Amino acid sequence: MKKIQAWIEKHMVPIVNKITQNFWFGIVADAILYIVPFSMVSAIPSLWSIVRTFFPNLPDLSPISQYSFGLIGLFVVFIIPYNCLVKMEKKDRSMIAGFTGIGTFMLCMNMTTTETGTLIDLGKFGAGGMFTSMVIGLAVAFIYRSMVKFSFFGEDSLIPDFIKNWFDNIIAIFLSLFIGFIFTTLLKVDIFSMVQLLMKPVTGFAQSLPGVIFIVCLQNLFYFFGISGWVFTPVTRSITQAAIAENAAAIAAGMKPTNIYSYGFSRYYHIGGQGATLPIAFMMLFAKSKRYKILGRATIVPSVFNINEPLVYGTIVNNPFMFIPMMLLSVILPGVAYLWINFGFGSVNHVNFDMNFMPNPISAFVMSGGDYRNALLVIVNLIIAALVWYPFFKAADKFEVKKEEKRAAEKKAKKQQVEGIVTEA
């Protein structure tokens, strides 16, 4: 275990830290976090739609979801160039950079003009166009970053700053739109289709059983050594949100959704948080060691709502007893969930319900469109997780009791020694 830990800390951790600290990775990661509130808002209409199945006369709130979650691609293409300039302390150009991102994004949509008006595929504005929005946003951000030091005016110019800003942004705006024009209008390239084609190897692998297991193993491995799975969010969330958008579109068109690894699939294996640690929170309530019992009382409520950082860092991280079950569950739980859904024992997630802190059976029920079998899957995986964790936790608890007894004995011996010295004096 020590050799594995040393190798990871020496070779893998520096690479991960280098990636997460990268300027461009940070911009994309921030963009993903910025859109979370819009995705969470769409959870309200999702819950409301369940109520409407019993009371069909109630108003349809789906437009709220369409104009929150359904526009996140548009939001991302604004945020990336905007945030790029903010990080470079060029706030005077950041807003215009964001608007340029939107303009370039819409230019690349290949809108069709007819006698009745202009036709736009609204799906491109949402999660379905998220990868493309990232690519275009990064391209616009790169152009602005390259032009950030350029100015038509000297520092001692008497022209007002807002006028300088107008002119200094002209070249960056023109270059962004012109490059989009070349690809879309002159070369007749469908940017959206091209990006999807380039991402196909990644998204295709993620939708396979080995791909799902590989992703979860990687997340759990790093989490065991103290690196939160949040570092993978820019990649995993981009894949899963695009996937659930495709699933929702398939349902709307009367077709069968096919993307098993879509947003919310983690509800089936991150039960109580990443690593399926909810069983440990319950086990610690009945632990024999004082340390684990205190941790159990402190973490049981947060664990029910999928907040497990205190538990993981207090119990699992770098604990040799916990490595094997952590990695076993990263294979077993997503594998069971994938096969369960693949063989038709449950439904593919197609309802965006961005409430990570909701107990998993509820989320699974809502995101599957009200399929109780998905909630049952969570319970099955919870039982499996408890069975896997139990022997290893018992061993860790027993080891901790011995340590506590040893510390208590040493403390008692030291106290008796001090008392003996005082008595002799």
Buried (B, 14 or more C-beta within 10 A) or exposed (E): EEEEBEEBEEEBBEEBEEEBEEEBBBBBBBBBBBBBEBBBBBBBBBBBBEEBEEEEEEEEBBEBBBBBBBBBBBBBBBBBBBBBBBBBEBEBBBBBBBBBBBBBBBBBBBEEEEEEEEEEEEBBBBBBBBBBBBBBBBBBBBBBBEBBEEEEEEEEEEEEEEEBBEEBBEBBBEBBBEBBBEBBEEEEBBBBEBBBEEBEEBBEBBBEBEBBBBBBBBBBBBBBBEBBBBBBBBBBBBBBBBBBBBBBBBBEEEEEBEBBBBBBBBBBBBBBBBBBBBBBBBBBEEBEBEBBBEBBEBBBEBBBBBBBBBBBEBBBBBBBBBBEBBBBBBBBBBBBBBEBBEEEBBBBBBBBBBBBEBBBBBBBBBBBBBBEBBBBBBEBBBEBBBEBBBEBBBEBBBBBBEEBEEEEEEEEEEEEEEEEEEEEE
